[in-house]
Amino acid sequence: MASGEGFLTEQQREMLNVAPPNVEVLSSSPKSPTLKSPGTKSSSVLLSEHHVKAPGGGKASTAGIAVRHVRRTHSGKHIRVKKDGAGGKGTWGKLLDTEGESHLDRNDPNYDSGEEPYELVGTAVSDPLDDYKKSVVSIIEEYFSTGDVEQAASDLKELGSTEYHPYFIKRLVSMAMDRHDKEKEMTSVLLSTLYADIISPTQISQGFYMLLESADDLSVDIPDTVNILALFIARAVVDDILPPAFIARVRKMLPESSKGFQVLQTAEKSYLSAPHHAELVERRWGGSTQFTVEEVKKRIAELLREYVESGDTVEACRCIRQLEVSFFYHEVVKRALVLAMEMRSAEPLILKLLKEASEEGLISSSQMAKGFARLAESIDDLSLDIPCAKTLFQSIVPQAISEGWLDASFLKTSEENGQANGQDDEKVKQYKKHIVSIIQEYFLSDDIPELIRSLEDLGQPEFNPIFLKKLITLAMDRKNKEKEMASVLLSALHIEIFSTEDIVNGFVLLLESAEDTALDILDASNELALFLARAVIDDVLAPLNLEEISNRLPPNCSSGLETVCTAQSLLSARHAGERILRCWGGGTGWAVEDAKDKIQKLLEEFESSGVLSEACQCIRDLGMPFFNHEVVKKALVMAMEKKNDRMLDLLQVCFNEGLITINQMTKGFGRIKDGLDDLALDIPNAKDKFTFYVEHAKERSWLLPSFGLSDDAS
């Protein structure tokens, strides 16, 4: 051990000599082994405990061990660490030491849990959709095992998460595709069961669309995917759970090279276009489970007629119970009520049967109400065959409620929907009859002024939206000429007697019933989209009105919302105006845009030539008297720009000849007034000029004296 003169005191030397020979050797050599003796303290510790100081107040040295290597543990004990900071209890180890040899001892009195390394524990994040998919697989498997339709429907209803029902459709069909015909038939029956009652028609369509999108993936595991899925779609159409227009609508949304596109072609050409296709499709899987929907309907009709003949209520209830389609008993209610209206003598028996079935719990209150509701929805069509159907229905409902087999809430719901208001229904019915004849006459004569006069004679402006709906519905079922005529008429009506609100309400009515319309008109969705887009191009609707229409549609009206989106896409395309104006080939007269161009040109020619008679003849040749307010507007704007009054002379002559009426003059001036602020940006004195023109027109009786006194110039 190295030491120098005056380095240690005599007392300290004695203490050092007393230390046992096996104490830890102090050495500055990194290769010297470190010896430890239990129960003894190292000399370095002894030195530190006695606060060794160097003479003259300097710090003491410990034979090559620097003071900075002395550490204090959490317990207050001093320990020496190895060179470069390695080793030693309670130390961090050597710099950049990655060996990981040291470990914590939980039994050590100095153990600190905070020194334990952190461990990240993975926790699975629950996805509601994944949970739903797992749950429906067990429901489907159980259904394939038991064949219990009612239990499967109940389990799905209890599962909730109705927004995921399209995934149930996809999983159900995809699982059945890889099984026998029995399961395929069971799947079709279950879909018919769930339709409308638990899964909405929109969700059914979405589910089948998802299947078509994944057809390429399905074909990897199921080689005959195209044919099987085509048959499922055809069966859904036959069972009335998919509209026939579904195929035409979805075909446009799929790539032609996809398996889904092939599925639709196969469904249409191989199944739905074949003779007696309904029977062929229904028997394709052998009907190995229960009855098809069509068979159930036939059995219901048969048992009701047998009951009317026999009058045996007990036997009739037994037959209903044997059908084992409690989810479909609303069909029993509806058909029973129709039979009671067709055979007045059978009415007491029918009402007795429904009452007995309700009291026994055979037909639930919800199925009873649903049957009445279905009949109420189709009562107008039924009235064509049974004139007194509405009166009879309105007499049966109170009786059923008073006897307790129909819930009283049905009457309230019907009144809210306007179904129980017989007087209003009669007015609407009569109005529809009148306007159908008016529209048909217009399609033959192309006489817009006559049609407008006929509508004014009816004097029922509150039904204007109904007229618009009927006009476009009738036009969609005709040729392009009538569609063009309908669009031109719409422009005229908007200018003459229809407000923008009427137009919006009419389109809302159309879109709400789009799915029903599609049953008769396969391409109804695209046709409606073109009518909407054309209305915007013709200034009948503003682009913002499309958003308003979307917001007013019910959430479950996906077909209507899709139609609005299609119209917006058409309008945002390049050269949209020209393409939409030509969409039906210009079946009648000039398109509105063409008329605007011709009016501009004839006014420019008149400005150059000054020939009044020629200008009036050109206006007359346009053949659009309902659009002459455009002549007034453009003439006034041109007069402001050219800073001469020649255009006022033309308007005077047109007014004197009856070519432009006061109504058209008022509308033209009103349109200028509405856009005066924008016009003033290009023509600084536009407001002064317009004030002068208004006074000029009033003096010559072009305008009524009241014009300009209110904000409603139009």
VENZISUL-V811700 format. One record per pair of residues at least 24 apart in sequence whose ideal C-beta (glycine too) atoms are under 10 Angstrom apart, sorted by the first residue. I is the first residue (numbers start at 1). J is the second residue. Records with the same first field share a line. If there is no record, write none. Layout:
BEGIN
I: J + J
END
This chain:
BEGIN
1: 25 + 26 + 27 + 43 + 63 + 64
2: 26 + 27 + 28 + 61 + 63 + 64
3: 61 + 63
4: 61
6: 54 + 55 + 56
7: 54 + 55 + 60 + 61 + 63
8: 47 + 52 + 54 + 55 + 60
9: 52 + 55
11: 50
12: 46 + 47 + 50 + 52 + 60
15: 43 + 46 + 47 + 50
16: 43 + 46 + 47
19: 43 + 46
24: 80
25: 63
26: 62 + 63 + 64 + 65 + 80
27: 63 + 64 + 65
28: 62 + 63 + 64 + 65 + 66 + 83
29: 64 + 83
30: 82 + 83 + 84
34: 80 + 82 + 87 + 88
41: 78
42: 78 + 79 + 80
44: 69 + 70 + 78 + 79 + 80
45: 70 + 77 + 78 + 79 + 80
47: 78
48: 72 + 78 + 80
49: 78
73: 110
74: 109 + 110 + 111 + 112 + 115
75: 109 + 110
77: 110
90: 115
128: 161 + 163 + 164
129: 161 + 163 + 164 + 167
131: 159 + 161 + 164
132: 159 + 160 + 161 + 163 + 164 + 165 + 167 + 168 + 171
133: 164 + 167 + 168 + 170 + 171
135: 159 + 160 + 161 + 164 + 168
136: 161 + 164 + 165 + 167 + 168 + 169 + 170 + 171 + 172 + 175
137: 168 + 171 + 172 + 175
139: 168 + 171 + 172
140: 168 + 171 + 172 + 173 + 174 + 175 + 176 + 183 + 186 + 187 + 190
141: 175
143: 172 + 183 + 186 + 187 + 190
144: 172 + 175 + 176 + 179 + 180 + 182 + 183 + 186 + 187 + 190
147: 182 + 183 + 186 + 189 + 190 + 288 + 289 + 290
148: 324
149: 186 + 189 + 190 + 192 + 193 + 194 + 289 + 290 + 324 + 325 + 326 + 327 + 328
150: 193 + 324 + 325 + 326 + 327
152: 186 + 190 + 193 + 194 + 198
153: 190 + 193 + 194 + 197 + 198 + 199 + 326 + 327
154: 198 + 327
156: 190 + 193 + 194 + 198 + 199
157: 194 + 197 + 198 + 199
162: 198 + 199 + 200 + 203
163: 203
164: 203
165: 194 + 198 + 199 + 200 + 202 + 203 + 204 + 206 + 207
166: 199 + 200 + 202 + 203 + 204 + 205 + 206 + 207 + 208 + 209 + 210 + 211
167: 203 + 206 + 207 + 210
168: 194 + 198 + 199 + 203 + 207
169: 194 + 199 + 203 + 204 + 205 + 206 + 207 + 208 + 209 + 210 + 211 + 236 + 241
170: 206 + 207 + 208 + 209 + 210 + 211 + 212 + 213 + 214 + 218
171: 207 + 210 + 211
172: 207 + 211 + 232
173: 207 + 208 + 210 + 211 + 218 + 228 + 229 + 232 + 233 + 236
174: 210 + 211 + 214 + 215 + 217 + 218 + 221 + 222 + 225 + 228 + 229 + 232
176: 228 + 232 + 285
177: 211 + 218 + 221 + 222 + 224 + 225 + 228 + 229 + 231 + 232
178: 218 + 221 + 222 + 225 + 228
180: 285 + 286 + 288
181: 284 + 285 + 286 + 287 + 288 + 289
182: 285 + 286 + 287 + 288 + 289
183: 285 + 288 + 289
184: 228 + 231 + 232 + 235 + 284 + 285 + 286 + 288 + 289
185: 235 + 282 + 283 + 284 + 285 + 286 + 287 + 288 + 289 + 290 + 292
186: 285 + 288 + 289 + 290
187: 232 + 235 + 285 + 289
188: 231 + 232 + 235 + 236 + 238 + 239 + 241 + 281 + 282 + 284 + 285 + 287 + 289 + 292 + 293
189: 235 + 239 + 287 + 288 + 289 + 290 + 291 + 292 + 293 + 296 + 325
190: 289 + 290
191: 232 + 235 + 236 + 239 + 241 + 242 + 293
192: 235 + 236 + 239 + 240 + 241 + 292 + 293 + 294 + 296 + 325 + 327 + 328
193: 241 + 290 + 293 + 325 + 326 + 327 + 328
194: 241 + 327
195: 236 + 239 + 240 + 241 + 242 + 293 + 327
196: 240 + 241 + 330 + 370 + 374
197: 327 + 328 + 330 + 366 + 367 + 370
198: 327
199: 241
200: 555 + 556 + 558
201: 240 + 241 + 242 + 243 + 246 + 515 + 556 + 558 + 559
202: 515 + 555 + 556 + 557 + 558 + 559 + 561 + 562
203: 556 + 558
204: 236 + 241 + 242 + 243 + 246
205: 236 + 241 + 242 + 243 + 246 + 249 + 250 + 515 + 558 + 559 + 562
206: 558
207: 236 + 242
208: 232 + 233 + 236 + 241 + 242 + 246 + 247 + 250 + 260 + 263
209: 246 + 249 + 250 + 253 + 254 + 260
210: 260
211: 260 + 263
212: 247 + 250 + 251 + 253 + 254 + 258 + 259 + 260 + 261 + 262 + 263 + 264 + 267
213: 250 + 253 + 254 + 258 + 259 + 260
214: 259 + 260
215: 254 + 258 + 259 + 260 + 261 + 262 + 263 + 264
216: 255 + 257 + 258 + 259 + 260 + 262
217: 259
218: 259 + 260 + 263
219: 259 + 262 + 263
225: 259 + 260 + 262 + 263
226: 259 + 260 + 261 + 262 + 263 + 264 + 265 + 266 + 267
227: 262 + 263 + 266 + 267 + 270 + 271
228: 263 + 266
229: 259 + 260 + 262 + 263 + 264 + 266 + 267
230: 262 + 263 + 264 + 265 + 266 + 267 + 268 + 269 + 270 + 271 + 272
231: 263 + 266 + 267 + 270 + 271 + 281 + 284 + 285
232: 263 + 267 + 281 + 285
233: 263 + 264 + 266 + 267 + 268 + 271 + 272 + 281
234: 266 + 267 + 268 + 270 + 271 + 272 + 273 + 274 + 277 + 278 + 280 + 281 + 282 + 284
235: 267 + 271 + 278 + 281 + 282 + 284 + 285 + 292
236: 267 + 281
237: 267 + 268 + 271 + 272 + 277 + 278 + 281
238: 271 + 272 + 277 + 278 + 279 + 280 + 281 + 282 + 284 + 292 + 293 + 294
239: 278 + 281 + 282 + 292 + 293 + 294
240: 293 + 294 + 519
241: 293
242: 267
243: 514 + 515 + 516 + 517 + 518 + 519 + 520 + 522 + 524 + 525 + 559
244: 268 + 272 + 518 + 519 + 520 + 521 + 522
245: 514 + 515 + 517 + 518 + 519 + 520 + 521 + 522 + 523 + 524 + 525 + 526 + 559
246: 515 + 518 + 522 + 525 + 559
247: 272 + 522
248: 518 + 522 + 523 + 524 + 525 + 526
249: 518 + 522 + 523 + 524 + 525 + 526 + 559 + 562 + 563 + 566
252: 523 + 525 + 526 + 566
253: 562
290: 323 + 324 + 325
291: 323 + 324 + 325 + 328
293: 325 + 328 + 331
295: 323
296: 323 + 324 + 325 + 328 + 331 + 332
297: 328 + 331 + 332 + 335
299: 323 + 325 + 332
300: 325 + 328 + 329 + 331 + 332 + 333 + 334 + 335 + 336
301: 331 + 332 + 335 + 336 + 338 + 339
303: 332 + 335 + 336 + 353
304: 332 + 335 + 336 + 338 + 339 + 340 + 346 + 349 + 350 + 353
305: 335 + 339 + 343 + 346
307: 336 + 339 + 346 + 349 + 350 + 352 + 353
308: 336 + 339 + 340 + 343 + 345 + 346 + 347 + 349 + 350 + 353
309: 346 + 349
310: 349
311: 346 + 348 + 349 + 352 + 353
312: 349 + 353
313: 349 + 352 + 353 + 355 + 356 + 357 + 360
314: 356 + 360
316: 349 + 350 + 352 + 353 + 356 + 357
317: 353 + 356 + 357 + 360 + 362 + 363
318: 362
320: 353 + 357 + 360 + 362 + 363
321: 357 + 360 + 362
326: 362 + 363 + 364 + 367
327: 364 + 367
328: 367
329: 357 + 362 + 363 + 364 + 366 + 367 + 368 + 370 + 371
330: 363 + 364 + 366 + 367 + 368 + 369 + 370 + 371 + 372 + 373 + 374 + 375
331: 367 + 370 + 371 + 374
332: 357 + 362 + 363 + 367 + 368 + 371
333: 357 + 358 + 363 + 367 + 368 + 369 + 370 + 371 + 372 + 373 + 374 + 375 + 400 + 406
334: 370 + 371 + 372 + 373 + 374 + 375 + 376 + 377 + 378
335: 371 + 374 + 375
336: 363 + 371 + 375
337: 371 + 372 + 374 + 375 + 376 + 382 + 389 + 392 + 393 + 396 + 397 + 400
338: 375 + 378 + 382 + 385 + 386 + 389 + 393
340: 392 + 393 + 396
341: 375 + 379 + 382 + 383 + 385 + 386 + 388 + 389 + 390 + 391 + 392 + 393 + 396
342: 382 + 385 + 386 + 389 + 392
344: 386 + 388 + 392
347: 392 + 395 + 396
350: 396
351: 396 + 399 + 400 + 403 + 405
354: 396 + 400 + 403 + 405 + 406
355: 399 + 400 + 403 + 404 + 405 + 406
356: 405
357: 405
358: 400 + 403 + 404 + 405 + 406
359: 403 + 404 + 405
363: 405
365: 404 + 405 + 406 + 407 + 409 + 410
366: 407
368: 400 + 405 + 406 + 407 + 410
369: 400 + 406 + 407 + 409 + 410 + 413
370: 410
371: 406
372: 396 + 397 + 400 + 401 + 406 + 407 + 410 + 411 + 413 + 414
373: 410 + 413 + 414 + 417 + 419
376: 410 + 413 + 414 + 417 + 419 + 420
377: 417 + 419 + 516
379: 419 + 425
380: 425 + 428 + 429 + 432
383: 425 + 429
390: 419 + 422 + 425 + 426 + 429
391: 422
393: 419 + 420 + 422
394: 419 + 420 + 422 + 425
427: 460 + 462 + 463
428: 460 + 463 + 466
430: 458 + 460
431: 458 + 460 + 462 + 463 + 466 + 467 + 470
432: 463 + 466 + 467 + 469 + 470
434: 458 + 460 + 463 + 467
435: 460 + 463 + 466 + 467 + 468 + 469 + 470 + 471 + 474
436: 467 + 470 + 471 + 474
438: 467 + 470 + 471
439: 467 + 470 + 471 + 472 + 473 + 474 + 475 + 482 + 485 + 486 + 489
440: 474 + 482
442: 471 + 474 + 482 + 485 + 486 + 489
443: 471 + 474 + 475 + 478 + 479 + 481 + 482 + 485 + 486 + 489 + 588
446: 481 + 485 + 488 + 489 + 587 + 588 + 589 + 623
448: 485 + 488 + 489 + 491 + 492 + 493 + 496 + 588 + 589 + 623 + 624 + 625 + 626 + 627
449: 492 + 496 + 625 + 626
451: 489 + 492 + 493 + 496
452: 489 + 492 + 493 + 495 + 496 + 497 + 498 + 625 + 626
455: 493 + 496 + 497 + 498
456: 496 + 497
461: 497 + 498 + 499 + 502
462: 502
463: 502
464: 493 + 497 + 498 + 499 + 501 + 502 + 503 + 505 + 506
465: 498 + 501 + 502 + 503 + 504 + 505 + 506 + 507 + 508 + 509 + 510
466: 502 + 505 + 506 + 509
467: 493 + 497 + 498 + 502 + 506
468: 493 + 494 + 498 + 502 + 503 + 504 + 505 + 506 + 507 + 509 + 510 + 531 + 535
469: 505 + 506 + 507 + 508 + 509 + 510 + 511 + 512 + 513 + 517
470: 506 + 509 + 510
471: 506 + 510 + 531
472: 506 + 507 + 509 + 510 + 517 + 527 + 528 + 531 + 532 + 535
473: 509 + 510 + 513 + 517 + 520 + 521 + 524 + 527 + 528
475: 527 + 531 + 584 + 587
476: 510 + 517 + 520 + 521 + 523 + 524 + 526 + 527 + 528 + 530 + 531
477: 517 + 520 + 521 + 524 + 527
478: 587
479: 584 + 585 + 587
480: 583 + 584 + 585 + 586 + 587 + 588
481: 584 + 585 + 586 + 587 + 588
482: 584 + 587 + 588
483: 527 + 530 + 531 + 534 + 583 + 584 + 585 + 587 + 588
484: 534 + 581 + 582 + 583 + 584 + 585 + 586 + 587 + 588 + 589 + 591
485: 584 + 587 + 588 + 589
486: 531 + 534 + 584 + 587 + 588
487: 530 + 531 + 534 + 535 + 537 + 538 + 540 + 580 + 581 + 583 + 584 + 587 + 588 + 591 + 592
488: 534 + 538 + 586 + 587 + 588 + 589 + 590 + 591 + 592 + 595 + 624 + 626 + 627
489: 588 + 626
490: 531 + 534 + 535 + 538 + 540 + 541 + 592
491: 534 + 535 + 537 + 538 + 539 + 540 + 591 + 592 + 595 + 624 + 626 + 627
492: 540 + 592 + 624 + 625 + 626 + 627
493: 540 + 626
494: 535 + 538 + 539 + 540 + 541 + 626
495: 539 + 540 + 626 + 627 + 628 + 629 + 630 + 663 + 664 + 667 + 671 + 714
496: 625 + 626 + 629 + 663 + 664 + 667
498: 540
499: 714
500: 540 + 541 + 542 + 545 + 548
501: 545 + 548
503: 535 + 540 + 541 + 545 + 549
504: 535 + 541 + 542 + 545 + 546 + 548 + 549 + 552
505: 549 + 552
506: 535 + 549
507: 531 + 532 + 535 + 540 + 541 + 545 + 546 + 548 + 549 + 552 + 553 + 560 + 563 + 564 + 567
508: 548 + 549 + 550 + 551 + 552 + 553 + 554 + 557 + 560
510: 549 + 560 + 563
511: 549 + 550 + 552 + 553 + 554 + 557 + 559 + 560 + 561 + 562 + 563 + 564
512: 552 + 553 + 554 + 557 + 559 + 560
513: 557 + 559 + 560
514: 553 + 557 + 558 + 559 + 560 + 561 + 562 + 563
515: 556 + 557 + 558 + 559 + 560
516: 559
517: 559
518: 559
524: 559 + 563
525: 559 + 560 + 562 + 563 + 566
526: 563 + 566 + 567 + 570
527: 563 + 583 + 584
528: 559 + 560 + 563 + 564 + 566 + 567
529: 562 + 563 + 564 + 565 + 566 + 567 + 568 + 569 + 570 + 571
530: 563 + 566 + 567 + 570 + 580 + 583 + 584
531: 563 + 567 + 583 + 584
532: 563 + 564 + 566 + 567 + 568 + 570 + 571 + 580
533: 566 + 567 + 568 + 569 + 570 + 571 + 572 + 573 + 576 + 577 + 579 + 580 + 581 + 583
534: 567 + 570 + 571 + 580 + 581 + 583 + 584 + 591 + 592
535: 567 + 580
536: 567 + 568 + 570 + 571 + 576 + 577 + 580
537: 570 + 571 + 576 + 577 + 578 + 579 + 580 + 581 + 583 + 591 + 592 + 593
538: 577 + 580 + 581 + 591 + 592 + 593
539: 592 + 593 + 596 + 630
540: 592
541: 567
543: 567 + 568 + 571 + 572
546: 571
588: 623
589: 622 + 623 + 624 + 627
590: 622 + 623 + 624 + 627
592: 624 + 627 + 630
594: 622 + 624
595: 622 + 623 + 624 + 627 + 628 + 630 + 631
596: 627 + 630 + 633 + 634
598: 622 + 624 + 630
599: 624 + 627 + 628 + 630 + 631 + 632 + 633 + 634 + 635
600: 630 + 631 + 634 + 638
602: 631 + 634 + 650
603: 631 + 634 + 635 + 637 + 638 + 639 + 646 + 647 + 650
604: 634 + 638
606: 635 + 638 + 646 + 647 + 649 + 650
607: 635 + 638 + 639 + 641 + 642 + 644 + 646 + 647 + 650
610: 646 + 649 + 650
612: 646 + 649 + 650 + 652 + 653 + 654 + 657
613: 653 + 657
615: 647 + 649 + 650 + 653 + 654
616: 650 + 653 + 654 + 656 + 657 + 659 + 660
617: 659
619: 650 + 654 + 657 + 659 + 660
620: 654 + 657 + 659
625: 658 + 659 + 660 + 661 + 664
626: 661 + 663 + 664 + 667
627: 664 + 667
628: 654 + 659 + 660 + 661 + 663 + 664 + 665 + 667 + 668
629: 660 + 661 + 663 + 664 + 665 + 666 + 667 + 668 + 669 + 670 + 671 + 672 + 714
630: 664 + 667 + 668 + 671
631: 659 + 660 + 664 + 665 + 668
632: 660 + 664 + 665 + 666 + 667 + 668 + 669 + 670 + 671 + 672 + 697 + 702
633: 667 + 668 + 669 + 670 + 671 + 672 + 675
634: 668 + 671 + 672
635: 660 + 668 + 672 + 693
636: 668 + 669 + 671 + 672 + 679 + 686 + 689 + 690 + 693 + 694 + 697
637: 671 + 672 + 675 + 679 + 682 + 683 + 686 + 689 + 690
639: 689 + 692 + 693
640: 672 + 679 + 680 + 682 + 683 + 685 + 686 + 688 + 689 + 690 + 692 + 693
641: 679 + 682 + 683 + 686 + 689
643: 683 + 685 + 689
645: 692 + 693 + 696
647: 693
648: 692 + 693 + 696 + 697 + 700 + 702
651: 693 + 696 + 697 + 700 + 702
652: 696 + 697 + 700 + 702
654: 702
655: 697 + 700 + 701 + 702
656: 700
660: 702
661: 702
662: 697 + 701 + 702 + 703 + 704 + 707
663: 704
664: 702
665: 697 + 700 + 701 + 702 + 703 + 704 + 707
666: 697 + 702 + 703 + 704 + 706 + 707 + 713 + 714
667: 713 + 714
668: 697 + 702 + 703 + 714
669: 693 + 694 + 697 + 698 + 702 + 703 + 707 + 708 + 713 + 714
670: 703 + 707 + 708 + 712 + 713 + 714
671: 713 + 714
672: 713
673: 707 + 708 + 711 + 713 + 714
674: 711 + 713 + 714
END
